[in-house]
Amino acid sequence: MSNTPANVLVEIHTHALAGMLNVPRHFARWAAVAADEDYPDADLSEELFRICLVDGDEALRALWSRHLAAWDFAEDPQWALAIPARTDERRTAVYDRLRFGSDLRKALDAAVPVAKIPGPTVITRDFTPWYTPERAAARSFYWTSYELKLRAKGWSDAAIASLDEASRAVVERLTDPEQPTARQAKGLVVGYVQSGKTANFTGVTAKAIDAGYRLVIVLGGTLNLLRAQTQRRLDMELIGQENILRGADITDLDSLVGVDYVGDDDADWDEFVQHGARPSVLGAFDIERLTTRDNDYKSLAQGIRALEFEKREPTRPLHDPANLHHAAARILVVKKNKSVLTKLVKDLKQIRGLLGELPALIIDDESDQASVNTLDPKKWEQGSTERTAINGLLSQLLKLLPRAQYVGYTATPFANVFVDPGDDDDIFPSDFLISLPRPSGYMGAQDFHDLDSAIPRHERSYANSQEKAHIRDICESTGDRLQEAIDAFVLPGALKLYRADHGVDDGPFRHHTMLAHQSVRKDDHADLALRVNSMWHQAGYSSTAGHERLAALWASDFAAVSGARASDLPAPASYEELRPYVNAARQRIGSGGQPVIVVNGDSDRYFDQLNLDFDRTPHVWKILVGGTKLSRGFTVEGLTITYYRRTTQQADTLMQMGRWFGFRPGYRDLVRLYIGREEPFGRNRYADLYEAYEAICRDEETFREQLAQYAVVVDGQPQITPMQVPPLVAQHLPWIRPSARNKMFNAELVEIRSPGRPIEPASYPENNAALKRNTERWRPLLDSLSAAPATFTNPPDDSSSLTRTFEALTGTISHSDLVSVLSQLEWERPGHFDPHLTYLSQLDGTLAKVDEWLLISPRLAASKRIEARVLGSLPLSLVRRTRQAGKTSFGRIAERLGRPVEDRDGLHLDPAGLSG
């Protein structure tokens, strides 16, 4: 056994890896150099390294996890060109450069598996690369500090590497802050609802100020509560104690007067980043806050003018490297409020000269709210552009700061991509659009909907069905289920306390909330709150009847779901074992005699009175009634039960109401959504809100999938630029628009390009005469089919691990004949197929050249086959299909018949399209 202590081995490996300067190199040589002077006799064998990993040396594993993750995620590094990131091939390339043997490779793979997660999807116009790995590494004070903070919060190395990659993708597309010529870049970053977009823009801010941006303006919500939330997050995780104190002696109470957090005994002060000294003393630069937790923007002039006096070379502009990297950065977090932004614009106008030298970054959180111009262009005076208040002030900011970069953040991007791309003063993301990957541990659409599940409905269970596990329907036959929802709020509270008592980290259980959202009207909120309050006090949670009701719900629902989905977490053997925790949960929820908080005010004063600050309140265990004011930017911490029955016709509004999406560590199995399946909607109409959510989730995923498809660079050139993104927006349900009408003045779908993607149109005519005419129009295609069937093979894919074969009649038809047939077809919704037809028509050589198409008419297995002739055609295999309830479309056929030969130009004949 080696005499080299584990801590010595870690020290040697640390120095060796640091010496490699972020590039994997011959490790044995670098380790020998690192050990030569202090530990010349150290055992540097691969065998000792392997044994330490197998024995679970956490310090050594953590060290290698950080470096392997960085190399796994590195984007197009010189040492691994053309080898995709986050793959086994990339890891092999790393090991090859390190010259590791097979046994050590296996041990490292076991200790640090490759994180095979998707990277960000980037749609971009050409840009000049400037943010090289070398430049990023040379100035990384605040990014390194932020990275250490995330690690301390428990972020995995893969999660940090993913954030590093995604934030770098933004910063490298901004303009070089040292560049002599002023240029603005505008971009949009698309995340998921409540998925951690703030972490991304904090990372972007850290890297941007490290690189030289010296004014950062964060537009953080429309209420002080939201603004203060963002300010606190940046103060805690990026700016840090020393920049907040600005030299104040923390032991001198008099010097702390007026200093937020430490001056008012914030319980989390010790959690704020500590740099060790003022960053300027450590060779970096300070950050001056021009806003604080409690104070929005008030006066800017003095802070900006001070930049003039920080120039080391007064004759050179501020953006010159000799000046830029010695100047302090200024950060403001301001409300999207007319009076606040008007004052900011007014003060900037008084400075003038220096602004042309100042590299600035504007980060617009929830950029589709308030920032978008909602005035109808058709009503503008000729030759002028009229703007709404916030949009107009944003436009003025961009004009005043010629070196400003604009980056919007949203989970619902449709309003942003409908902005007029020809309006240079607006916020259209003309330079880049980045779609962030779904983060690990996030509960999103896939966790509440059985999207494209191959499991028959009668075989679905709590274990294999998201709907059965988490969704509780509200319809006429069930009654309103409000009392059950309240009971379902009490039980998870008790289960959280039980788990905390049995070794589960109780950090995520600090807050425990339920959201009830039934209407947009304040009077309805008051009525619902009164009902909930009355039900709570009449529920008898300390009585025998109340406990019997809870015990029945625990046995039929929570015990069964948790057993199927959280068997690794401690669980009570009976309700009696849980009962003491039920009493404790009841006391927390009912504390102060008021279990319900109504959240529907418009003013900051209203929200100040609610005591609903999740950062500063030790425990929020309440039922929140309302919803609209909590649907943008505000994270409802600890949300476990949602009672949702409000209808809307706007997809982005509906998606933002999805507060049940988010991170639920330690209690994913306890999350429930009570949702209306038959809600009154308009005159004599009813809406299935669960179906509506599924439809808009599909719209959003279709948007992301198409972005990913077009993000692939072809022959060194992007397939599309951000200006060509709007046509990618889909609409699965006709009654739900992608965004509000006043955000879609520039929206007109004219073309869909779909190479390699199956197109299965809906909106078949309901009129028999139209169906008959369509059938006649298919005759040229039917006549081209040959009598001898061909055999096709579908390889294993996501839907099946088996190789499948089937027979089909085939034929060929010229491109012009096919387009002629398709152009004549009638649809229930006029123009429904036009965007596809526009694309197909250009395959005559305009866009690409297709001479002829392969027709495929699949045949079911002989034992199941029913055949018939259509217009005297060869016998065709028929499939029975029915229209979907309330729609003009049929159930999808692609999943039933397979998707044959998708790698060739093919037309898959659908009998329903012939006969309806």
SULKAZI-V158228 format. One record per backbone hydrogen bond with DSSP energy under -0.5 kcal/mol. NH is the residue of the N-H (numbers start at 1). CO is the residue of the C=O. If there is no record, write none. Layout:
nh = (NH/NH)
co = (CO/CO)
This chain:
nh = (5/9/10/11/12/13/14/15/16/17/18/19/20/21/22/23/27/27/28/30/31/32/33/34/35/36/37/39/42/44/49/50/51/52/53/54/55/56/57/58/61/62/63/64/65/66/67/68/69/70/71/72/73/74/76/80/81/83/84/86/91/92/93/94/95/96/97/98/99/100/105/106/107/108/109/110/111/112/116/117/121/122/123/123/124/125/129/132/136/137/138/139/144/145/146/147/148/149/150/151/152/153/154/155/160/161/162/163/164/165/166/167/168/169/170/171/172/173/174/179/187/188/189/190/190/191/191/195/199/200/201/202/203/204/205/206/207/208/209/210/211/212/213/214/215/216/217/218/218/219/219/220/220/221/227/228/229/230/231/232/233/234/235/236/237/238/239/240/241/244/245/246/247/248/250/252/253/255/256/256/257/259/260/262/263/264/265/266/269/271/272/273/281/282/283/284/288/289/290/290/291/292/296/298/303/304/305/306/307/308/309/309/310/310/311/314/316/320/323/324/325/326/327/327/329/330/331/332/334/334/336/337/341/342/343/344/345/346/347/348/349/350/350/351/352/353/354/355/356/356/357/358/358/359/360/360/361/362/363/363/364/364/365/365/366/367/367/369/370/371/374/379/380/384/386/392/393/394/395/396/397/398/399/400/401/402/404/405/406/407/407/408/409/410/415/417/418/419/421/423/424/426/430/431/432/433/434/435/436/436/442/443/444/447/448/449/451/453/459/460/465/469/470/471/472/474/475/478/479/485/486/487/488/489/489/490/491/492/493/494/495/496/497/498/499/500/501/502/502/503/504/509/510/512/513/514/515/516/517/517/525/526/527/528/529/530/531/532/533/534/535/536/537/538/539/539/543/546/547/548/549/550/551/552/553/554/555/556/557/558/559/561/562/563/564/565/566/569/578/579/580/581/582/583/584/585/586/587/588/589/590/591/593/594/597/599/599/600/607/608/609/610/610/611/611/612/614/617/618/621/622/622/623/624/624/625/625/626/627/630/631/635/636/637/639/640/641/642/643/644/644/645/646/651/651/652/654/655/656/657/658/659/661/662/664/667/668/670/671/672/673/674/674/675/675/676/677/678/679/681/684/687/689/689/690/692/693/694/695/696/697/698/699/700/701/702/703/704/705/706/707/708/709/710/711/712/712/714/715/717/719/720/724/725/728/729/736/737/737/743/744/747/748/750/752/754/757/760/764/771/772/773/774/775/776/777/778/778/779/781/782/783/784/784/785/786/789/790/792/794/795/797/800/804/804/806/807/808/809/811/813/815/818/819/820/821/822/823/824/824/825/825/828/830/832/834/835/837/838/839/840/841/842/842/843/844/845/845/847/847/848/850/850/853/854/855/855/856/857/858/859/864/865/865/868/871/873/876/878/878/884/887/891/897/898/902/904/906/907/908/909/909/911/913/914/914/915/916)
co = (3/5/6/7/8/9/10/11/12/13/14/15/16/18/17/20/25/98/98/26/27/28/29/30/31/32/33/35/39/42/45/46/47/48/49/50/51/53/52/56/57/58/59/60/61/62/63/64/65/66/67/68/69/70/74/77/78/80/82/72/87/88/89/90/91/92/93/94/95/95/101/102/103/104/105/106/107/108/114/115/435/120/121/433/122/431/127/130/132/133/134/135/140/141/142/143/144/145/146/147/148/149/151/150/156/157/158/159/160/161/162/163/164/165/166/167/168/170/171/176/406/432/408/188/434/189/410/192/196/196/197/198/199/200/201/202/203/204/205/206/207/208/208/359/359/330/361/216/332/217/363/218/334/219/223/224/225/226/227/228/229/230/231/232/233/234/234/235/273/240/241/242/242/245/248/249/251/252/252/253/254/256/258/260/259/261/262/261/266/268/269/236/278/278/280/279/329/287/288/331/331/295/294/290/300/300/301/302/304/305/305/306/306/307/308/312/313/317/320/320/321/323/323/324/286/214/288/216/218/332/221/335/337/338/339/340/341/342/343/344/345/346/347/348/348/351/351/352/352/353/354/354/355/357/358/403/215/405/217/361/362/407/219/363/409/364/409/366/368/369/372/376/377/381/384/388/389/390/391/392/393/394/395/396/397/400/401/360/185/362/405/187/364/189/412/413/414/416/419/420/422/423/428/186/186/123/188/121/190/434/439/662/442/444/445/445/449/450/456/457/461/465/466/467/673/675/473/475/475/481/482/483/484/485/486/486/487/488/489/490/491/492/493/494/495/496/497/498/499/500/499/506/507/620/638/622/641/624/515/643/521/522/523/524/525/526/527/528/529/530/531/532/533/534/535/536/540/540/543/544/545/546/547/548/549/550/551/552/553/553/554/557/558/559/560/561/562/566/574/575/576/578/578/579/580/581/582/583/584/585/586/588/590/591/623/597/625/598/603/604/605/606/607/607/608/607/612/613/616/619/512/620/595/514/622/597/623/516/599/627/628/633/634/635/636/513/513/672/515/642/674/517/517/649/737/738/650/651/652/653/655/657/658/443/441/664/664/667/668/640/470/642/672/472/673/644/474/474/687/685/682/679/676/687/676/688/689/690/691/692/693/694/695/696/697/698/699/700/701/702/703/704/705/706/707/708/709/717/713/714/710/710/721/722/725/726/733/649/735/740/741/744/746/748/835/752/754/758/888/767/768/769/770/771/772/773/774/775/776/778/778/779/780/781/782/810/787/808/806/804/793/800/797/794/802/792/859/790/857/855/853/851/814/815/816/817/818/819/820/821/821/822/763/828/829/831/831/833/834/835/836/837/838/839/840/841/842/848/842/848/842/843/848/813/905/811/853/907/809/856/807/861/861/862/876/869/870/868/866/876/889/884/882/893/894/899/901/904/854/906/856/907/909/910/910/911/911/912)
